[in-house]
Amino acid sequence: MRLFLYGYNYTPELTGIGRYTGEMATWLAARGHKVTVLTGMPYYPEWRVHPAYKGKGWMREWRDGVEVLRSPLHVPSKVTGKGRIMLELSFAVSCLYWWPHIFSRRWDAVLVICPPSLTIFLPLLLARQQGINLILHFQDFQLDVARKLGILPHGLSVSMLDRLDRFFLDQANMNTAISEGMLARLRDKGIPAHRLKLLPNWADLETIRPGSDNNDLRKELGFNSEVIVLYAGSMGEKQGLEVILESARLTERRTDIRYIIAGEGGTKARLMASAKNQSLENVLFLPLQPEERFPQFLAVGDIHLVVQKAEASDLLMPSKLTNILAAGRPFVTTALPGTELAKVAEESQAGLLVPPEDSGALAQAIIKLADGRGLRQKMGKKARQYAENHLSRDVILSRFEDALLNLAKY
């Protein structure tokens, strides 16, 4: 098939949507499909254009058999609702450069990675003009999350955005999402079941494997026999990472428990300042870790954290969870009962569920696992087993490929 992918996050971004879109495109290209991606300059999760792309304009490159068309975009210096909208709009306008080239070629399907979800007029027009299928793949319900967290710009018409969102959903031939909870949200929006399909994020089962918690990297970081509580991922408003600092304060007398918060994002500076003001000596902040040592870094964590605010706990499925499961590590997640995070914690038997934004409950769960080495080991084995049974990249993407091929028949 000749596949056109549209979305502003793409490899070499190491985490989040860009990573999965890159792996999907590469996998499809390896299967013999001709894949072209229209994307922006890599900026996530640092919210700064990566040095190798800084100052560059429109450019074409080939990555692992995939044609990548890049457009410059506005990356806000401060991550706000307005800033995110400006990023998305700037991407849509900048991409106009490529559209004459895109429209001059023949495609078999258009796949939009959402977000963006509000600026896809031209992908829709392309699909309608050529009589081909439009697929919307939801990695995040950005509009719903922004509304629940109250980060939409003041005066912006939420009802107008909702109508626009629903219009695009109605136009798609197939809507996919990364969790059952997100599919349920799409059904609530009125999308019939026959146009919905689960496309979960997968685990890198080959690169990320269970490793020794007593590795060289742990020693390099200055740790010995302490129990390491690790949060590795994006630092944004929807995570509500302040609860980790509160938990660290509640357990600061436990000299055997140490916290690592690693990654980048809009709230990192604020979190670091808060930890300093509270004199939290049991918390270490680290930057996003290089890809080559990420598997070893995951093994440093004896207990992993998957943290979300209550308002966002079923509007997205954190990509970090697949890495944790592949690494064979137990986790504590802050989510409401009945959400997808709660479901994975229960089904995998690898996670403890605590109420969102409840630092006391989080601290108690951490202490329970810190005091139970045998429990941690048992949960870790369950984590890897769950990943192998449910999160194989080849199995997940083969099902998606079949869905694309079947859709093309109609």
C-alpha positions as CSV (number, residue, x, y, z in Angstrom):
1,M,0.0,0.0,0.0
2,R,1.0,3.6,-0.5
3,L,0.5,5.1,3.0
4,F,0.5,8.8,3.9
5,L,1.0,9.5,7.7
6,Y,0.3,13.0,9.1
7,G,1.3,14.1,12.6
8,Y,3.8,16.5,14.2
9,N,5.6,14.0,16.5
10,Y,8.0,11.6,14.9
11,T,11.4,9.8,15.5
12,P,14.1,10.7,16.6
13,E,11.9,11.7,19.5
14,L,12.7,9.0,22.1
15,T,9.5,9.0,24.1
16,G,5.7,9.4,23.6
17,I,3.8,9.6,20.3
18,G,6.9,10.3,18.1
19,R,8.5,7.0,19.1
20,Y,5.5,4.9,18.4
21,T,4.7,6.6,15.1
22,G,8.3,6.1,14.0
23,E,8.2,2.4,14.9
24,M,4.9,1.9,13.2
25,A,6.1,3.6,9.9
26,T,9.4,1.7,10.0
27,W,7.5,-1.6,10.5
28,L,5.1,-1.0,7.7
29,A,7.9,0.0,5.4
30,A,9.8,-3.2,6.2
31,R,6.7,-5.1,5.2
32,G,6.9,-3.6,1.7
33,H,4.5,-0.7,2.0
34,K,5.5,2.7,0.7
35,V,5.3,5.0,3.6
36,T,5.5,8.8,3.6
37,V,5.3,10.8,6.8
38,L,4.6,14.6,7.0
39,T,5.8,15.8,10.3
40,G,7.5,18.6,12.2
41,M,10.9,19.1,13.6
42,P,11.6,16.9,16.7
43,Y,11.1,18.8,19.9
44,Y,9.6,16.4,22.5
45,P,9.8,15.9,25.4
46,E,12.3,18.7,25.9
47,W,9.9,21.2,24.3
48,R,13.0,22.5,22.3
49,V,13.8,21.7,18.7
50,H,16.5,19.1,18.8
51,P,20.0,20.5,18.0
52,A,20.4,18.6,14.8
53,Y,17.3,20.2,13.4
54,K,17.5,23.7,15.0
55,G,17.2,26.5,12.5
56,K,16.3,24.2,9.5
57,G,13.4,24.8,7.2
58,W,11.5,22.4,5.1
59,M,13.4,19.2,4.4
60,R,13.1,15.7,3.1
61,E,15.0,12.8,4.7
62,W,14.9,9.0,4.6
63,R,14.8,7.1,7.8
64,D,14.7,3.3,7.8
65,G,13.0,3.1,4.5
66,V,10.4,5.8,5.3
67,E,10.2,9.1,3.4
68,V,10.0,11.8,6.0
69,L,8.9,15.3,5.0
70,R,9.6,17.9,7.7
71,S,8.1,21.3,8.3
72,P,9.2,23.9,10.8
73,L,6.8,24.6,13.6
74,H,6.4,27.0,16.6
75,V,7.5,25.4,19.8
76,P,6.3,27.5,22.8
77,S,8.9,28.5,25.4
78,K,6.1,27.9,28.0
79,V,3.9,24.9,27.7
80,T,0.3,26.2,28.1
81,G,-3.0,25.6,26.4
82,K,-2.5,28.6,24.1
83,G,1.0,27.4,23.4
84,R,-0.1,24.0,22.3
85,I,-2.8,25.4,20.0
86,M,-0.2,27.7,18.4
87,L,2.1,24.7,17.9
88,E,-0.6,22.8,16.2
89,L,-1.8,25.7,14.0
90,S,1.8,26.6,13.1
91,F,2.4,23.0,11.9
92,A,-0.8,23.0,9.8
93,V,0.2,26.3,8.1
94,S,3.8,25.3,7.6
95,C,2.8,22.0,6.1
96,L,1.1,23.9,3.2
97,Y,4.5,23.9,1.6
98,W,4.3,20.2,1.0
99,W,0.6,19.8,0.0
100,P,1.0,20.5,-3.7
101,H,3.5,17.6,-3.7
102,I,1.3,15.4,-1.6
103,F,-1.8,16.0,-3.7
104,S,0.1,15.3,-7.0
105,R,0.7,11.7,-5.8
106,R,-1.6,8.7,-5.5
107,W,-2.2,7.1,-2.1
108,D,-4.1,4.1,-0.8
109,A,-4.8,5.5,2.7
110,V,-4.3,8.5,4.9
111,L,-3.5,8.0,8.6
112,V,-3.6,10.9,11.0
113,I,-1.9,10.6,14.4
114,C,-4.0,12.5,16.9
115,P,-3.1,14.9,18.2
116,P,-3.3,16.9,16.0
117,S,-7.1,16.5,15.9
118,L,-8.3,20.0,15.0
119,T,-6.2,20.9,12.0
120,I,-6.7,18.0,9.6
121,F,-8.8,19.6,6.9
122,L,-6.2,18.9,4.2
123,P,-5.7,15.2,5.1
124,L,-9.5,14.9,5.0
125,L,-9.6,16.7,1.7
126,L,-6.9,14.5,0.3
127,A,-8.8,11.4,1.3
128,R,-12.0,12.6,-0.2
129,Q,-10.4,13.8,-3.4
130,Q,-8.7,10.5,-4.1
131,G,-11.6,8.4,-2.7
132,I,-9.4,6.6,-0.2
133,N,-9.8,5.8,3.5
134,L,-9.1,8.2,6.3
135,I,-7.9,6.7,9.6
136,L,-7.6,8.7,12.8
137,H,-5.3,7.1,15.4
138,F,-5.8,8.5,18.9
139,Q,-2.7,8.5,21.2
140,D,-4.2,11.2,23.3
141,F,-7.5,13.1,23.7
142,Q,-5.7,16.4,23.9
143,L,-8.9,18.5,23.8
144,D,-10.7,16.5,26.5
145,V,-7.7,16.5,28.7
146,A,-7.2,20.3,28.3
147,R,-10.8,20.9,29.1
148,K,-10.8,18.8,32.2
149,L,-7.5,20.3,33.5
150,G,-8.7,23.8,32.8
151,I,-5.8,24.7,30.5
152,L,-7.7,25.9,27.5
153,P,-7.2,29.6,26.7
154,H,-9.7,31.9,28.3
155,G,-12.5,32.8,25.9
156,L,-11.9,29.9,23.5
157,S,-15.2,28.4,22.4
158,V,-15.1,24.9,23.8
159,S,-18.4,24.0,22.1
160,M,-16.9,25.1,18.7
161,L,-13.9,22.8,19.3
162,D,-16.2,20.0,20.3
163,R,-18.2,20.3,17.1
164,L,-15.0,20.4,15.0
165,D,-13.7,17.4,16.8
166,R,-16.9,15.5,16.2
167,F,-16.9,16.5,12.6
168,F,-13.5,14.9,12.0
169,L,-14.5,11.8,13.9
170,D,-17.6,11.3,11.7
171,Q,-15.6,11.7,8.5
172,A,-13.0,9.0,9.4
173,N,-13.5,5.5,7.9
174,M,-11.8,4.0,10.9
175,N,-10.9,5.4,14.4
176,T,-8.3,3.6,16.4
177,A,-7.1,4.2,19.9
178,I,-4.5,2.8,22.3
179,S,-6.8,1.6,25.0
180,E,-10.3,0.1,25.6
181,G,-11.1,3.1,27.8
182,M,-10.3,5.5,24.9
183,L,-12.5,3.4,22.6
184,A,-15.3,3.7,25.1
185,R,-14.8,7.5,25.0
186,L,-15.1,7.4,21.2
187,R,-18.3,5.4,21.5
188,D,-19.6,8.0,23.9
189,K,-18.9,10.6,21.2
190,G,-21.3,8.7,18.9
191,I,-18.9,6.7,16.8
192,P,-20.3,3.3,15.9
193,A,-18.5,0.2,17.0
194,H,-17.8,-1.1,13.4
195,R,-15.6,2.0,12.8
196,L,-13.5,1.5,16.0
197,K,-10.4,-0.6,16.5
198,L,-8.0,-1.1,19.3
199,L,-4.4,-0.3,18.4
200,P,-2.4,-0.4,21.6
201,N,1.1,0.8,22.1
202,W,3.5,-2.1,22.1
203,A,6.6,-3.0,24.1
204,D,10.1,-3.3,22.7
205,L,10.5,-6.9,24.0
206,E,13.9,-7.4,22.4
207,T,15.8,-4.3,23.5
208,I,14.1,-3.9,26.9
209,R,14.4,-7.0,29.0
210,P,14.5,-7.7,32.8
211,G,18.0,-6.7,34.1
212,S,19.9,-6.7,37.3
213,D,19.0,-4.0,39.7
214,N,22.6,-4.0,40.8
215,N,24.1,-2.7,37.6
216,D,26.9,-0.3,36.8
217,L,24.5,2.5,36.1
218,R,23.1,2.3,39.7
219,K,26.6,2.5,41.0
220,E,27.4,5.4,38.7
221,L,24.4,7.3,40.1
222,G,25.7,6.8,43.6
223,F,23.3,4.2,44.9
224,N,24.0,0.9,46.6
225,S,21.3,-1.2,48.3
226,E,18.6,1.5,48.5
227,V,15.2,0.8,47.0
228,I,14.9,3.1,44.0
229,V,11.5,4.6,43.2
230,L,11.7,5.7,39.5
231,Y,9.5,8.0,37.5
232,A,10.8,8.2,33.9
233,G,8.8,10.1,31.3
234,S,7.1,13.4,30.4
235,M,6.7,16.1,33.0
236,G,3.5,17.9,32.1
237,E,0.3,19.2,33.8
238,K,-1.7,16.0,33.2
239,Q,0.7,13.9,35.2
240,G,0.5,15.9,38.4
241,L,4.0,14.9,39.6
242,E,3.7,17.0,42.7
243,V,2.3,13.9,44.4
244,I,5.7,12.2,44.0
245,L,7.4,15.0,45.9
246,E,4.7,14.8,48.6
247,S,5.3,11.1,48.9
248,A,9.0,11.7,49.1
249,R,8.5,14.1,51.9
250,L,6.3,11.6,53.8
251,T,8.9,8.9,53.5
252,E,12.0,11.0,53.9
253,R,12.9,9.3,57.2
254,R,13.2,6.0,55.3
255,T,16.9,6.3,54.4
256,D,16.5,3.0,52.4
257,I,14.1,4.6,49.9
258,R,15.3,7.0,47.2
259,Y,13.4,8.7,44.3
260,I,14.5,9.4,40.8
261,I,12.5,11.7,38.5
262,A,13.9,11.5,35.0
263,G,12.7,13.2,31.8
264,E,11.8,16.5,30.4
265,G,8.6,18.7,30.2
266,G,6.9,21.9,31.0
267,T,6.7,21.4,34.7
268,K,10.2,20.1,35.4
269,A,11.7,23.5,36.5
270,R,8.8,24.0,38.9
271,L,9.2,20.5,40.4
272,M,12.9,21.0,40.8
273,A,12.3,24.3,42.6
274,S,9.7,22.8,44.8
275,A,12.0,19.9,45.8
276,K,14.8,22.4,46.6
277,N,12.5,24.6,48.7
278,Q,11.4,21.5,50.7
279,S,15.0,20.3,51.1
280,L,14.1,16.9,49.7
281,E,17.5,15.2,49.7
282,N,15.9,11.8,48.8
283,V,14.9,13.0,45.3
284,L,17.3,13.0,42.3
285,F,16.3,14.8,39.1
286,L,17.9,13.5,35.9
287,P,17.5,14.4,32.2
288,L,16.0,12.2,29.5
289,Q,18.3,9.2,29.3
290,P,20.0,8.2,26.0
291,E,18.3,5.4,24.0
292,E,21.4,3.2,24.3
293,R,21.3,3.1,28.1
294,F,17.6,3.3,28.6
295,P,17.1,-0.5,29.2
296,Q,19.8,-0.4,31.9
297,F,18.2,2.7,33.4
298,L,14.8,1.0,33.7
299,A,16.5,-1.8,35.6
300,V,17.8,0.7,38.2
301,G,14.2,1.3,39.4
302,D,13.0,-1.2,41.9
303,I,9.5,0.4,41.9
304,H,8.2,2.4,39.0
305,L,5.6,5.1,39.1
306,V,2.8,5.7,36.5
307,V,1.2,9.0,37.7
308,Q,-1.8,10.8,36.3
309,K,-4.2,13.3,37.6
310,A,-7.8,12.1,38.2
311,E,-9.2,14.1,35.3
312,A,-6.8,12.5,32.9
313,S,-6.6,8.9,34.2
314,D,-8.8,7.4,31.5
315,L,-8.2,9.9,28.7
316,L,-4.8,8.5,27.8
317,M,-2.6,5.5,28.3
318,P,1.0,6.5,29.3
319,S,3.5,5.0,26.9
320,K,6.0,4.5,29.8
321,L,3.9,1.6,31.1
322,T,4.8,-0.7,28.2
323,N,8.5,-0.1,29.0
324,I,8.0,-0.9,32.6
325,L,6.2,-4.1,31.8
326,A,8.8,-5.2,29.3
327,A,11.6,-4.5,31.9
328,G,9.8,-6.8,34.3
329,R,9.4,-4.2,37.1
330,P,6.5,-3.7,39.5
331,F,4.7,-0.4,39.4
332,V,2.4,1.9,41.4
333,T,-0.2,3.8,39.4
334,T,-2.4,6.7,40.4
335,A,-5.7,6.1,38.7
336,L,-9.4,5.7,39.3
337,P,-11.0,2.2,39.5
338,G,-12.5,1.1,36.2
339,T,-10.0,3.0,34.1
340,E,-7.6,1.4,31.7
341,L,-4.6,1.9,34.0
342,A,-6.5,0.2,36.8
343,K,-7.4,-2.7,34.4
344,V,-3.8,-3.2,33.4
345,A,-2.6,-3.1,37.0
346,E,-5.2,-5.8,37.9
347,E,-4.8,-8.0,34.9
348,S,-1.1,-8.0,34.9
349,Q,-0.8,-8.5,38.7
350,A,2.2,-6.3,38.4
351,G,0.9,-3.0,39.7
352,L,-0.7,-1.4,42.8
353,L,-3.5,1.0,42.3
354,V,-3.8,4.1,44.5
355,P,-6.2,7.1,44.2
356,P,-4.9,10.0,42.0
357,E,-3.3,12.9,43.9
358,D,-3.3,11.0,47.2
359,S,0.3,11.3,48.4
360,G,-0.5,9.3,51.6
361,A,-1.8,6.3,49.7
362,L,1.1,6.5,47.2
363,A,3.6,6.6,50.1
364,Q,2.0,3.6,51.7
365,A,2.1,1.6,48.4
366,I,5.7,2.5,48.0
367,I,6.6,1.4,51.5
368,K,4.7,-1.9,51.0
369,L,6.8,-2.7,48.0
370,A,10.0,-1.4,49.5
371,D,9.5,-3.8,52.5
372,G,8.6,-6.7,50.3
373,R,11.5,-7.8,48.1
374,G,9.8,-11.1,47.4
375,L,6.6,-9.3,46.4
376,R,8.5,-7.0,44.0
377,Q,10.2,-10.0,42.4
378,K,6.9,-11.8,41.9
379,M,5.2,-8.8,40.5
380,G,8.2,-8.2,38.2
381,K,7.9,-11.7,36.7
382,K,4.1,-11.1,36.1
383,A,5.0,-7.8,34.4
384,R,7.3,-9.4,31.8
385,Q,4.8,-12.2,31.3
386,Y,2.0,-9.8,30.6
387,A,4.2,-7.8,28.1
388,E,5.1,-11.0,26.2
389,N,1.5,-12.1,26.1
390,H,-0.2,-8.8,25.2
391,L,2.3,-6.3,23.9
392,S,4.3,-7.9,21.1
393,R,5.0,-5.2,18.4
394,D,4.7,-7.8,15.5
395,V,1.4,-9.1,16.7
396,I,-0.2,-5.7,17.3
397,L,1.0,-4.2,14.0
398,S,0.1,-7.3,12.0
399,R,-3.5,-6.9,13.2
400,F,-3.4,-3.2,12.2
401,E,-2.0,-4.1,8.8
402,D,-4.8,-6.6,8.3
403,A,-7.3,-3.9,9.2
404,L,-5.8,-1.5,6.7
405,L,-5.8,-4.1,3.9
406,N,-9.4,-5.2,4.7
407,L,-10.5,-1.5,4.8
408,A,-8.9,-1.0,1.3
409,K,-11.2,-3.6,-0.2
410,Y,-14.3,-1.5,0.4
